[in-house]
Amino acid sequence: MLYSNSYWLNDPYAYRLPPAYGTLRWVRYYDDALLVDIRDGYVVDVIHDFFW
């Protein structure tokens, strides 16, 4: 549910995040930015308190 496209950060460059390639997407989760593989839901990277 939290990995639906309404939570995706479609333009990571606007947030100064590294680009996400292939099936990876940046997702906002509360104050954190998560790099998620949307095929299986695995979290690849986390930036804590990014949106603080």
PDB file of N, CA, C and O in Angstrom:
ATOM      1  N   MET A   1       0.818  -1.189   0.000  1.00  0.00           N
ATOM      2  CA  MET A   1       0.000   0.000   0.000  1.00  0.00           C
ATOM      3  C   MET A   1       0.869   1.262   0.000  1.00  0.00           C
ATOM      4  O   MET A   1       0.604   2.181  -0.775  1.00  0.00           O
ATOM      5  N   LEU A   2       1.885   1.326   0.839  1.00  0.00           N
ATOM      6  CA  LEU A   2       2.726   2.522   0.904  1.00  0.00           C
ATOM      7  C   LEU A   2       3.647   2.662  -0.293  1.00  0.00           C
ATOM      8  O   LEU A   2       4.268   3.709  -0.475  1.00  0.00           O
ATOM      9  N   TYR A   3       3.746   1.631  -1.107  1.00  0.00           N
ATOM     10  CA  TYR A   3       4.614   1.705  -2.270  1.00  0.00           C
ATOM     11  C   TYR A   3       3.828   2.015  -3.538  1.00  0.00           C
ATOM     12  O   TYR A   3       4.351   1.854  -4.641  1.00  0.00           O
ATOM     13  N   SER A   4       2.580   2.457  -3.400  1.00  0.00           N
ATOM     14  CA  SER A   4       1.811   2.841  -4.580  1.00  0.00           C
ATOM     15  C   SER A   4       2.386   4.125  -5.153  1.00  0.00           C
ATOM     16  O   SER A   4       3.113   4.848  -4.472  1.00  0.00           O
ATOM     17  N   ASN A   5       2.060   4.402  -6.396  1.00  0.00           N
ATOM     18  CA  ASN A   5       2.687   5.535  -7.070  1.00  0.00           C
ATOM     19  C   ASN A   5       2.296   6.884  -6.483  1.00  0.00           C
ATOM     20  O   ASN A   5       2.908   7.887  -6.851  1.00  0.00           O
ATOM     21  N   SER A   6       1.329   6.966  -5.608  1.00  0.00           N
ATOM     22  CA  SER A   6       0.993   8.246  -4.981  1.00  0.00           C
ATOM     23  C   SER A   6       2.037   8.659  -3.937  1.00  0.00           C
ATOM     24  O   SER A   6       2.072   9.822  -3.532  1.00  0.00           O
ATOM     25  N   TYR A   7       2.884   7.727  -3.498  1.00  0.00           N
ATOM     26  CA  TYR A   7       3.946   8.028  -2.546  1.00  0.00           C
ATOM     27  C   TYR A   7       5.308   8.210  -3.213  1.00  0.00           C
ATOM     28  O   TYR A   7       6.271   8.587  -2.546  1.00  0.00           O
ATOM     29  N   TRP A   8       5.404   7.946  -4.523  1.00  0.00           N
ATOM     30  CA  TRP A   8       6.673   8.031  -5.226  1.00  0.00           C
ATOM     31  C   TRP A   8       7.116   9.468  -5.349  1.00  0.00           C
ATOM     32  O   TRP A   8       6.293  10.372  -5.494  1.00  0.00           O
ATOM     33  N   LEU A   9       8.409   9.679  -5.293  1.00  0.00           N
ATOM     34  CA  LEU A   9       9.008  10.973  -5.593  1.00  0.00           C
ATOM     35  C   LEU A   9       9.414  10.905  -7.059  1.00  0.00           C
ATOM     36  O   LEU A   9      10.491  10.411  -7.391  1.00  0.00           O
ATOM     37  N   ASN A  10       8.549  11.403  -7.929  1.00  0.00           N
ATOM     38  CA  ASN A  10       8.734  11.236  -9.366  1.00  0.00           C
ATOM     39  C   ASN A  10       9.941  11.978  -9.919  1.00  0.00           C
ATOM     40  O   ASN A  10      10.476  11.585 -10.956  1.00  0.00           O
ATOM     41  N   ASP A  11      10.382  13.035  -9.259  1.00  0.00           N
ATOM     42  CA  ASP A  11      11.531  13.799  -9.725  1.00  0.00           C
ATOM     43  C   ASP A  11      12.581  13.858  -8.621  1.00  0.00           C
ATOM     44  O   ASP A  11      12.655  14.855  -7.903  1.00  0.00           O
ATOM     45  N   PRO A  12      13.400  12.807  -8.469  1.00  0.00           N
ATOM     46  CA  PRO A  12      14.378  12.788  -7.383  1.00  0.00           C
ATOM     47  C   PRO A  12      15.368  13.942  -7.471  1.00  0.00           C
ATOM     48  O   PRO A  12      15.886  14.392  -6.448  1.00  0.00           O
ATOM     49  N   TYR A  13      15.636  14.426  -8.677  1.00  0.00           N
ATOM     50  CA  TYR A  13      16.567  15.539  -8.859  1.00  0.00           C
ATOM     51  C   TYR A  13      16.073  16.792  -8.134  1.00  0.00           C
ATOM     52  O   TYR A  13      16.879  17.553  -7.597  1.00  0.00           O
ATOM     53  N   ALA A  14      14.771  17.010  -8.115  1.00  0.00           N
ATOM     54  CA  ALA A  14      14.196  18.178  -7.437  1.00  0.00           C
ATOM     55  C   ALA A  14      14.434  18.123  -5.927  1.00  0.00           C
ATOM     56  O   ALA A  14      14.461  19.161  -5.265  1.00  0.00           O
ATOM     57  N   TYR A  15      14.605  16.928  -5.387  1.00  0.00           N
ATOM     58  CA  TYR A  15      14.866  16.750  -3.955  1.00  0.00           C
ATOM     59  C   TYR A  15      16.347  16.514  -3.676  1.00  0.00           C
ATOM     60  O   TYR A  15      16.723  16.220  -2.541  1.00  0.00           O
ATOM     61  N   ARG A  16      17.184  16.638  -4.691  1.00  0.00           N
ATOM     62  CA  ARG A  16      18.629  16.384  -4.593  1.00  0.00           C
ATOM     63  C   ARG A  16      18.937  14.949  -4.173  1.00  0.00           C
ATOM     64  O   ARG A  16      19.892  14.697  -3.439  1.00  0.00           O
ATOM     65  N   LEU A  17      18.116  14.016  -4.648  1.00  0.00           N
ATOM     66  CA  LEU A  17      18.352  12.596  -4.418  1.00  0.00           C
ATOM     67  C   LEU A  17      19.034  12.001  -5.644  1.00  0.00           C
ATOM     68  O   LEU A  17      18.870  12.518  -6.749  1.00  0.00           O
ATOM     69  N   PRO A  18      19.793  10.929  -5.469  1.00  0.00           N
ATOM     70  CA  PRO A  18      20.379  10.253  -6.628  1.00  0.00           C
ATOM     71  C   PRO A  18      19.282   9.672  -7.515  1.00  0.00           C
ATOM     72  O   PRO A  18      18.196   9.366  -7.025  1.00  0.00           O
ATOM     73  N   PRO A  19      19.544   9.517  -8.799  1.00  0.00           N
ATOM     74  CA  PRO A  19      18.521   8.944  -9.681  1.00  0.00           C
ATOM     75  C   PRO A  19      18.220   7.498  -9.310  1.00  0.00           C
ATOM     76  O   PRO A  19      19.075   6.780  -8.792  1.00  0.00           O
ATOM     77  N   ALA A  20      16.997   7.090  -9.585  1.00  0.00           N
ATOM     78  CA  ALA A  20      16.561   5.707  -9.361  1.00  0.00           C
ATOM     79  C   ALA A  20      16.345   5.059 -10.721  1.00  0.00           C
ATOM     80  O   ALA A  20      15.585   5.572 -11.543  1.00  0.00           O
ATOM     81  N   TYR A  21      17.005   3.940 -10.959  1.00  0.00           N
ATOM     82  CA  TYR A  21      16.958   3.279 -12.265  1.00  0.00           C
ATOM     83  C   TYR A  21      16.174   1.984 -12.196  1.00  0.00           C
ATOM     84  O   TYR A  21      16.030   1.381 -11.132  1.00  0.00           O
ATOM     85  N   GLY A  22      15.674   1.570 -13.340  1.00  0.00           N
ATOM     86  CA  GLY A  22      14.985   0.284 -13.453  1.00  0.00           C
ATOM     87  C   GLY A  22      13.725   0.242 -12.611  1.00  0.00           C
ATOM     88  O   GLY A  22      12.846   1.094 -12.745  1.00  0.00           O
ATOM     89  N   THR A  23      13.643  -0.742 -11.755  1.00  0.00           N
ATOM     90  CA  THR A  23      12.449  -0.920 -10.925  1.00  0.00           C
ATOM     91  C   THR A  23      12.589  -0.264  -9.556  1.00  0.00           C
ATOM     92  O   THR A  23      11.764  -0.496  -8.673  1.00  0.00           O
ATOM     93  N   LEU A  24      13.626   0.552  -9.370  1.00  0.00           N
ATOM     94  CA  LEU A  24      13.807   1.258  -8.102  1.00  0.00           C
ATOM     95  C   LEU A  24      13.073   2.588  -8.140  1.00  0.00           C
ATOM     96  O   LEU A  24      13.068   3.271  -9.164  1.00  0.00           O
ATOM     97  N   ARG A  25      12.454   2.954  -7.028  1.00  0.00           N
ATOM     98  CA  ARG A  25      11.750   4.228  -6.912  1.00  0.00           C
ATOM     99  C   ARG A  25      12.022   4.822  -5.542  1.00  0.00           C
ATOM    100  O   ARG A  25      12.107   4.106  -4.545  1.00  0.00           O
ATOM    101  N   TRP A  26      12.159   6.141  -5.507  1.00  0.00           N
ATOM    102  CA  TRP A  26      12.227   6.850  -4.227  1.00  0.00           C
ATOM    103  C   TRP A  26      10.811   7.023  -3.711  1.00  0.00           C
ATOM    104  O   TRP A  26       9.915   7.421  -4.454  1.00  0.00           O
ATOM    105  N   VAL A  27      10.614   6.724  -2.443  1.00  0.00           N
ATOM    106  CA  VAL A  27       9.300   6.764  -1.809  1.00  0.00           C
ATOM    107  C   VAL A  27       9.414   7.589  -0.538  1.00  0.00           C
ATOM    108  O   VAL A  27      10.369   7.445   0.225  1.00  0.00           O
ATOM    109  N   ARG A  28       8.435   8.453  -0.318  1.00  0.00           N
ATOM    110  CA  ARG A  28       8.393   9.193   0.944  1.00  0.00           C
ATOM    111  C   ARG A  28       7.630   8.373   1.971  1.00  0.00           C
ATOM    112  O   ARG A  28       6.512   7.924   1.716  1.00  0.00           O
ATOM    113  N   TYR A  29       8.240   8.182   3.130  1.00  0.00           N
ATOM    114  CA  TYR A  29       7.601   7.486   4.246  1.00  0.00           C
ATOM    115  C   TYR A  29       7.813   8.332   5.486  1.00  0.00           C
ATOM    116  O   TYR A  29       8.902   8.330   6.059  1.00  0.00           O
ATOM    117  N   TYR A  30       6.784   9.057   5.910  1.00  0.00           N
ATOM    118  CA  TYR A  30       6.860  10.056   6.974  1.00  0.00           C
ATOM    119  C   TYR A  30       7.982  11.038   6.650  1.00  0.00           C
ATOM    120  O   TYR A  30       7.911  11.715   5.624  1.00  0.00           O
ATOM    121  N   ASP A  31       9.014  11.143   7.485  1.00  0.00           N
ATOM    122  CA  ASP A  31      10.108  12.088   7.234  1.00  0.00           C
ATOM    123  C   ASP A  31      11.284  11.450   6.507  1.00  0.00           C
ATOM    124  O   ASP A  31      12.309  12.102   6.312  1.00  0.00           O
ATOM    125  N   ASP A  32      11.157  10.197   6.106  1.00  0.00           N
ATOM    126  CA  ASP A  32      12.258   9.471   5.492  1.00  0.00           C
ATOM    127  C   ASP A  32      12.062   9.333   3.985  1.00  0.00           C
ATOM    128  O   ASP A  32      10.937   9.353   3.487  1.00  0.00           O
ATOM    129  N   ALA A  33      13.166   9.194   3.276  1.00  0.00           N
ATOM    130  CA  ALA A  33      13.147   8.871   1.851  1.00  0.00           C
ATOM    131  C   ALA A  33      13.698   7.456   1.715  1.00  0.00           C
ATOM    132  O   ALA A  33      14.810   7.170   2.161  1.00  0.00           O
ATOM    133  N   LEU A  34      12.917   6.573   1.099  1.00  0.00           N
ATOM    134  CA  LEU A  34      13.303   5.178   0.938  1.00  0.00           C
ATOM    135  C   LEU A  34      13.475   4.878  -0.540  1.00  0.00           C
ATOM    136  O   LEU A  34      12.656   5.289  -1.363  1.00  0.00           O
ATOM    137  N   LEU A  35      14.530   4.169  -0.874  1.00  0.00           N
ATOM    138  CA  LEU A  35      14.723   3.667  -2.230  1.00  0.00           C
ATOM    139  C   LEU A  35      14.210   2.242  -2.234  1.00  0.00           C
ATOM    140  O   LEU A  35      14.780   1.367  -1.581  1.00  0.00           O
ATOM    141  N   VAL A  36      13.129   2.009  -2.973  1.00  0.00           N
ATOM    142  CA  VAL A  36      12.410   0.741  -2.908  1.00  0.00           C
ATOM    143  C   VAL A  36      12.409   0.072  -4.276  1.00  0.00           C
ATOM    144  O   VAL A  36      12.227   0.732  -5.299  1.00  0.00           O
ATOM    145  N   ASP A  37      12.614  -1.238  -4.285  1.00  0.00           N
ATOM    146  CA  ASP A  37      12.439  -2.028  -5.498  1.00  0.00           C
ATOM    147  C   ASP A  37      10.961  -2.367  -5.580  1.00  0.00           C
ATOM    148  O   ASP A  37      10.458  -3.147  -4.771  1.00  0.00           O
ATOM    149  N   ILE A  38      10.259  -1.791  -6.550  1.00  0.00           N
ATOM    150  CA  ILE A  38       8.803  -1.938  -6.592  1.00  0.00           C
ATOM    151  C   ILE A  38       8.359  -3.324  -7.039  1.00  0.00           C
ATOM    152  O   ILE A  38       7.177  -3.648  -6.929  1.00  0.00           O
ATOM    153  N   ARG A  39       9.281  -4.156  -7.545  1.00  0.00           N
ATOM    154  CA  ARG A  39       8.899  -5.523  -7.914  1.00  0.00           C
ATOM    155  C   ARG A  39       8.593  -6.366  -6.694  1.00  0.00           C
ATOM    156  O   ARG A  39       7.609  -7.104  -6.669  1.00  0.00           O
ATOM    157  N   ASP A  40       9.442  -6.254  -5.677  1.00  0.00           N
ATOM    158  CA  ASP A  40       9.278  -7.132  -4.519  1.00  0.00           C
ATOM    159  C   ASP A  40       9.132  -6.394  -3.193  1.00  0.00           C
ATOM    160  O   ASP A  40       8.926  -7.029  -2.158  1.00  0.00           O
ATOM    161  N   GLY A  41       9.235  -5.052  -3.204  1.00  0.00           N
ATOM    162  CA  GLY A  41       9.019  -4.269  -1.995  1.00  0.00           C
ATOM    163  C   GLY A  41      10.229  -4.137  -1.090  1.00  0.00           C
ATOM    164  O   GLY A  41      10.120  -3.580   0.002  1.00  0.00           O
ATOM    165  N   TYR A  42      11.383  -4.639  -1.520  1.00  0.00           N
ATOM    166  CA  TYR A  42      12.582  -4.520  -0.682  1.00  0.00           C
ATOM    167  C   TYR A  42      13.080  -3.086  -0.638  1.00  0.00           C
ATOM    168  O   TYR A  42      13.117  -2.397  -1.657  1.00  0.00           O
ATOM    169  N   VAL A  43      13.456  -2.650   0.537  1.00  0.00           N
ATOM    170  CA  VAL A  43      14.034  -1.325   0.717  1.00  0.00           C
ATOM    171  C   VAL A  43      15.536  -1.446   0.486  1.00  0.00           C
ATOM    172  O   VAL A  43      16.222  -2.196   1.180  1.00  0.00           O
ATOM    173  N   VAL A  44      16.037  -0.704  -0.491  1.00  0.00           N
ATOM    174  CA  VAL A  44      17.437  -0.776  -0.869  1.00  0.00           C
ATOM    175  C   VAL A  44      18.271   0.238  -0.090  1.00  0.00           C
ATOM    176  O   VAL A  44      19.409  -0.046   0.285  1.00  0.00           O
ATOM    177  N   ASP A  45      17.706   1.419   0.153  1.00  0.00           N
ATOM    178  CA  ASP A  45      18.431   2.478   0.848  1.00  0.00           C
ATOM    179  C   ASP A  45      17.430   3.335   1.609  1.00  0.00           C
ATOM    180  O   ASP A  45      16.269   3.441   1.214  1.00  0.00           O
ATOM    181  N   VAL A  46      17.886   3.955   2.712  1.00  0.00           N
ATOM    182  CA  VAL A  46      17.043   4.835   3.525  1.00  0.00           C
ATOM    183  C   VAL A  46      17.828   6.081   3.867  1.00  0.00           C
ATOM    184  O   VAL A  46      18.996   6.008   4.247  1.00  0.00           O
ATOM    185  N   ILE A  47      17.182   7.224   3.731  1.00  0.00           N
ATOM    186  CA  ILE A  47      17.740   8.477   4.227  1.00  0.00           C
ATOM    187  C   ILE A  47      16.793   8.965   5.326  1.00  0.00           C
ATOM    188  O   ILE A  47      15.686   9.422   5.041  1.00  0.00           O
ATOM    189  N   HIS A  48      17.226   8.865   6.562  1.00  0.00           N
ATOM    190  CA  HIS A  48      16.389   9.216   7.705  1.00  0.00           C
ATOM    191  C   HIS A  48      16.252  10.730   7.832  1.00  0.00           C
ATOM    192  O   HIS A  48      17.189  11.471   7.538  1.00  0.00           O
ATOM    193  N   ASP A  49      15.081  11.182   8.271  1.00  0.00           N
ATOM    194  CA  ASP A  49      14.779  12.595   8.540  1.00  0.00           C
ATOM    195  C   ASP A  49      15.068  13.498   7.339  1.00  0.00           C
ATOM    196  O   ASP A  49      15.510  14.633   7.512  1.00  0.00           O
ATOM    197  N   PHE A  50      14.825  13.011   6.143  1.00  0.00           N
ATOM    198  CA  PHE A  50      15.089  13.777   4.929  1.00  0.00           C
ATOM    199  C   PHE A  50      14.115  14.936   4.781  1.00  0.00           C
ATOM    200  O   PHE A  50      14.502  16.003   4.305  1.00  0.00           O
ATOM    201  N   PHE A  51      12.874  14.756   5.174  1.00  0.00           N
ATOM    202  CA  PHE A  51      11.844  15.781   5.021  1.00  0.00           C
ATOM    203  C   PHE A  51      11.549  16.507   6.321  1.00  0.00           C
ATOM    204  O   PHE A  51      10.453  17.039   6.497  1.00  0.00           O
ATOM    205  N   TRP A  52      12.489  16.537   7.215  1.00  0.00           N
ATOM    206  CA  TRP A  52      12.279  17.162   8.515  1.00  0.00           C
ATOM    207  C   TRP A  52      12.193  18.645   8.399  1.00  0.00           C
ATOM    208  O   TRP A  52      12.018  19.333   9.405  1.00  0.00           O
TER     209      TRP A  52
END
